[in-house]
Amino acid sequence: MIKYYMTPLTLEGQEQFYRAVVVSDGTFTEDEMVQEIAELNTGLPTRSISAFIKLIFEIRDKKLSSGQNVQLGDTFYKSSILGKFETEDQTPSLARVTVNLVDSRKPLRDVRFNRVKRTDTSTPIPELFFNVKTEEANSEITIGNMGRLNGTRLDFDTSDAAQGIFFVEVGTGAELKVEIVGENRPSQLMFMVPTLTAGNQYTLEIRSRAKAGADLKTGRLADNLTAIA
């Protein structure tokens, strides 16, 4: 069952039309995938299933590191390099390299729809933080490495200093803003994790405005993240 609500288009000349916005029903994690496969009477222990899934992504990363694009099922992966360079002779660092997912636009089959009432349509909804280095989700953040955040209404105006990605230290409230953002889309952000304090826990916040002059809205990831070196 896919939940959705209708909202008017804002494009000039298209104001009389509407678009359907999907309301997320949560995030299905890798651990849950392992458990569901195990429940299909495959005869495989969960440890073997988990190891096999990790092996697939290890091979994916190996091929991406060699300069190849990778297609797994309906998902297409390709590498990109973040940031700007002062000269054409400057060599990118590994920390600037990230992986982009290219949407295959495969249509779903046998789907039922449930139209729901439109509620808050401006607050960001962070759902899943993925540590690109460790491939762990919603648990650890590796200082100085790439992170990926998926959710809803995550994009923000980079020209507004109040908007962006913030890590707020649990207990003290000290905050640090992300300076390098490679991908800034409503459903996904790719960014460089700033210099946090190893061992401390942080709340990941997305702050944005629906439009210039609007109130600043803050969305928080439900799980606190532990900084690791």
N, C-alpha and C positions, 0 to 999 in steps of 0.2 A: 504494500500500500504506500503510494507516494503522496505525501501531503503537500499542498501548494496554496498560494493565494494569488489573486490578480492585482496588478498595479498598472496605472496608466503609463504609456510610453512618454518620454520627455523629449524625443527628437522632434525638431521643427518639422511641421507638416504631418506628423504621425500621432498627434495628441489625442485623436479620436480612437486610437487602438490601445490594446492592453497586452501585457506579457505575463506569463505565469512564472512565479518565483517558488522554487522548491523549498520546503521547510525541512531541515535535517532532522532525522530521528535518531541521531547519535552516530558514533564512529565505530566501525567494526575493525578491531585491531588484529595484529598478526597472531597473538596468543589465542584469540577467539577463533581465528581461522584454523589454527592447529587443532583446537578442541573439536571444532565441527567436523573436520576431516576424520578425526579419530572416531567420532560417533557414527560415521558412515559404514562401520563394520569393514574397514579396510584391512584390519589385522595388524596394522602398524602401530607401534607405541608412539605416544606423543613426542618423546624425545627424538625418535627417528624422523618424524614429520617435520618437527622444528628444525632439525639439522639439514634436512633436504631443502626447505624453504630458504634457509640462510645460505646454502651452497648455491642456489640459483642466483641470489643477489651478489654473492662473491664473484661468480663468473660474469655477471652483468657488469660489475665495476671493473673487472679485469679488461673486458673488451672495450669499455668506454675509455679506460686509461690508455689503451693502445690506439685510440683515435677512431674506433668504429662506433656507429649508432647501433642500438639494440632494440629489437622488437620482441616483447613477451606477451603473447596473446593479443589483446587489443591495445596494449600500451606501448608507445614508442618513446624511447629515451635517446637524448642527444646531449652532448656536452656544450657548455658555453663558458665564457670568461667574463667575470664581473669587472666593473670599475672603469676608470679612464686612466690614460697614460700620458706622461709629459712629453715623451718622444716616441717615434716609431721604432727605435732600437731598444726600448725598455722591455725586459722579459717579464711575463706574468709570473706571479708566485702561485704555488699550489692552492693557497688559501682563496684565490680568486676563482678557481675552477668549480663550477657547480653543474648539476644535472637537471635538465629540463624535461618535463613530461609533455608529450604532444597528444592532445585529445584526439582519439580515433573517431569520435562521434558515432559509435555503434548504437543502433536503436535497441532499446530493451523490448522484450516480448512478454506477453501475459502479465501486464502491469495493471493494477487497479488504482484509481485516483480518489483522493478525498480532499475536497476543497475546504480549507479552514479559514477562520476569521483572521484578517490581517491585524497584527498587534504592533509591537515596536519594530520599525523598519529601518532604524538608523544605528542602533548599537551593534558594534562588531561582536561576532560570536567565534572566538578561537576554540577549536575542537581537538586538534591533534598536532603536537609538536614532535618532529622527527629529527633526531640527532644524526646528521649525515655521516659522521665519522664512525659512531658506534652502532648505528642502525637500531637504536633503542627509541621507543616512543613514550612521551609523557613521563620521563623519569630523570634523565641526566642531560646537561648541556656542556659541551666541550668548549672551553674558552678558546677564542681565536679561530674557531672552525665554523663551518656552514651549518645553519639550521633551517628547517622548513616548517612552516606553519600552515595548516589547512583549516578551513572553516567557512564562515559566511560574512560578507561585508567587511573584509579585512583591509581593503585598500584605503589609502590615505593620501593627503596632499603633502608632498615632501617640502613644499615651499613654506608651510606653516610649522614653525618650531614646536608648537604645542601638540602637533599630531605625530604619530609614529609608533615604533615598537619600543617598549620600555621593560626593563627588568627591575623589579622592586624587591629589595632584600627583606625576607621574612624576619620580623622582630624589630628591625631598626627603621624600616620604611625608606631607607636610602635607595635612590633609583639611578639607573644608568640607561641612557638612550642608545639605541642601535644607530650607528652612523653609516654603515654600508648595507644598502638594500639592493638586491639584484633583480628581484621579481616582485611586483607590487600589483597584485590582482585581487579581485573580490574573494576568490576562493583559495588563493595561495600566496604566501609570502616566502621569499628566499632571502636570507640575510646572513651577515657575519656576526657571530656572537661576540659581544664586546669583552673587555678585560674585567671579568667578575672575580670574586674572591673564591678560590677553590675550597670546597667543603661546605660553603654556605648555600642556603636554599633561597630560591627566588620565585616570585609570582610574575608570569609573563602577561603584560597588558598591551592591548592595542587601543590607541586613542585616535579618534577621527571626528570629523564634522561631515554631516550630510551635504552641506554646501557652505560657501563662504559666509561667515557671520552667524552660522547656526551654533547651537550649544555643543560643547565638546562631549562626546560619548566615549565611555571606556568599557571594553570587553576584556574579561580575564579568563585565562586558561584554568580549568578546574583543579588540575594537579600542580602542586609546587614542583619546581625543577632544582636539582642539585648540581652545582657547578663543579666540573672536574677539569684537570689540566690536560 
